[in-house]
Amino acid sequence: MRIMLAAVLLALALALPVSEARADGPWFLLKGFVGDSMAPAYHTGDVVLVVPTDPSTLQVGQDIAYWPCGVVGPTALVHRVVAVGEDAQGRYLVAQGVANDAPDWCWLTAFQFPYRVRAKDVIGLAVNVSVPSPASAAPSTRGAPQPQT
């Protein structure tokens, strides 16, 4: 079932036009995940599908892709929403890697911890669509008894 879902999502993403990754445009982004901050949910090399999502609908427990420090660039973060709040500037999300001990922070806003992810920073909802390779899915024979000849 997971293989079929991944194949359908991959085909859909490849069939749709891909434009520059922007929080305000219709697009789908496939990227290879790098790092261990989201282990065991994501691992280096996993394929992540980022689906445009209204930031006001995002909730605690969902994985998001966003521009760190609000700076649009070549690298986006994929982390889990751990809190939702509101201040004078409006609604914000607090994100954290599953394997990290603390929420995300930003060197540009050192006096604001944790970093408040604003709607303009959100790229979309992140979904891991990786499928284990046949080699990693096959049962291991290491340490198994060898046939007697």
Disulfide bonds with the S-S distance in Angstrom:
Cys69-Cys106 2.03
